[in-house]
Amino acid sequence: MTVTYVIDGSRVTGLEQFWEVIGEAVNGPGGYFGRNFDALADCLHGGMGTPDDGDFVFEWRDHALSARALGHEETARQLRRSLDRAHPSNRAALRHRLDEALAGRGPTLFDQLVEILRNDGPGILRLL
């Protein structure tokens, strides 16, 4: 039987809230389902709340609200935070991504999350 996890896009006001919302969708109140992109991709393979057989679906309701909240402005905010902690060899690439986000160009956090949910897990993503 397919398990459906509902991501309530109306509650996603930034990246930190996304981690909370997806954690609760999969594992209930206070649930954890990764707090960075790599952890999210790992969690999609089962054993962290999702079925090991991959028979699950994410329904991202009100995804348009999330797309705005996780758009270029939030992407730039997160990139600024990462820039100071980044290894010196990675700072130029991060700076370029930040400049692109500030100009309203390039992939957003929403784009990155959708890509991970679609491509790194065996489940299905429905944007509603």
C-alpha positions as CSV (number, residue, x, y, z in Angstrom):
1,M,0.0,0.0,0.0
2,T,1.4,3.4,-1.0
3,V,2.1,5.8,1.8
4,T,1.4,9.5,1.1
5,Y,3.3,12.2,2.9
6,V,1.8,15.7,2.7
7,I,4.1,18.7,2.7
8,D,2.0,21.7,3.7
9,G,3.4,24.4,1.5
10,S,1.5,27.1,3.4
11,R,3.7,26.5,6.4
12,V,7.0,26.8,4.5
13,T,8.2,30.4,5.1
14,G,11.9,29.6,4.6
15,L,14.4,26.7,4.5
16,E,14.4,26.1,8.2
17,Q,10.6,25.7,8.2
18,F,10.8,23.4,5.2
19,W,13.0,21.0,7.2
20,E,10.4,21.1,10.1
21,V,7.4,20.6,7.8
22,I,8.9,17.6,5.9
23,G,10.2,16.0,9.1
24,E,6.7,16.2,10.6
25,A,5.1,15.0,7.4
26,V,7.2,11.8,7.5
27,N,7.8,11.2,11.2
28,G,5.1,13.2,13.1
29,P,5.5,16.2,15.4
30,G,9.1,17.0,16.0
31,G,10.1,14.5,13.4
32,Y,13.5,14.6,11.6
33,F,14.0,14.0,7.9
34,G,17.3,15.7,7.2
35,R,18.3,19.3,7.7
36,N,20.5,19.7,4.6
37,F,20.3,18.6,1.0
38,D,22.6,15.6,1.4
39,A,20.7,14.3,4.5
40,L,17.4,14.7,2.7
41,A,18.6,12.7,-0.3
42,D,19.9,10.0,2.1
43,C,16.6,9.9,4.0
44,L,14.6,9.3,0.8
45,H,16.2,5.8,0.4
46,G,14.2,4.4,3.4
47,G,14.9,3.6,7.0
48,M,14.3,7.2,8.2
49,G,10.6,7.0,8.2
50,T,9.9,6.2,4.5
51,P,9.2,2.6,3.5
52,D,12.3,0.6,2.5
53,D,10.4,-0.6,-0.6
54,G,10.1,3.0,-1.9
55,D,6.3,2.7,-2.1
56,F,5.6,6.3,-1.1
57,V,4.4,9.6,-2.5
58,F,5.1,13.2,-1.5
59,E,2.2,15.6,-2.1
60,W,3.5,19.1,-1.8
61,R,0.3,21.1,-1.4
62,D,0.3,24.9,-1.9
63,H,3.7,24.4,-3.5
64,A,3.4,27.8,-5.2
65,L,3.6,29.4,-1.8
66,S,6.7,27.4,-1.0
67,A,8.2,28.3,-4.3
68,R,7.9,32.0,-3.4
69,A,9.2,31.5,0.1
70,L,12.1,29.4,-1.1
71,G,12.8,31.7,-4.1
72,H,15.8,33.8,-4.9
73,E,15.7,36.0,-1.8
74,E,15.8,33.0,0.5
75,T,18.4,31.3,-1.7
76,A,20.6,34.4,-1.4
77,R,20.1,34.5,2.4
78,Q,21.2,30.9,2.8
79,L,24.2,31.4,0.4
80,R,25.3,34.4,2.5
81,R,25.2,32.2,5.6
82,S,27.3,29.5,3.8
83,L,29.8,31.8,2.4
84,D,31.6,32.5,5.7
85,R,31.8,28.8,6.6
86,A,32.8,27.6,3.1
87,H,36.3,26.3,2.4
88,P,38.3,29.0,0.6
89,S,38.5,26.9,-2.6
90,N,34.7,26.9,-2.8
91,R,34.1,30.6,-2.0
92,A,34.3,31.9,-5.6
93,A,31.6,29.4,-6.8
94,L,29.4,30.3,-3.8
95,R,29.9,34.0,-4.5
96,H,28.9,33.5,-8.1
97,R,25.7,31.6,-7.0
98,L,25.0,34.4,-4.5
99,D,25.4,37.1,-7.2
100,E,23.0,35.1,-9.5
101,A,20.4,34.7,-6.7
102,L,20.6,38.4,-5.9
103,A,20.0,39.2,-9.5
104,G,17.0,36.8,-9.6
105,R,18.7,34.2,-11.7
106,G,19.7,30.6,-11.3
107,P,18.2,27.7,-9.4
108,T,16.4,28.5,-6.2
109,L,16.2,26.4,-3.0
110,F,12.7,25.3,-4.1
111,D,14.2,24.1,-7.4
112,Q,16.9,22.2,-5.6
113,L,14.5,20.5,-3.2
114,V,12.1,19.5,-6.0
115,E,15.1,18.0,-7.9
116,I,16.1,16.0,-4.9
117,L,12.6,14.8,-4.2
118,R,12.1,13.8,-7.8
119,N,15.5,12.3,-8.6
120,D,17.2,11.0,-5.4
121,G,14.4,8.9,-4.0
122,P,12.4,6.0,-5.2
123,G,9.1,7.8,-4.4
124,I,7.0,10.2,-6.4
125,L,6.5,13.9,-6.0
126,R,3.2,15.6,-6.8
127,L,3.1,19.4,-6.8
128,L,-0.4,20.5,-5.9
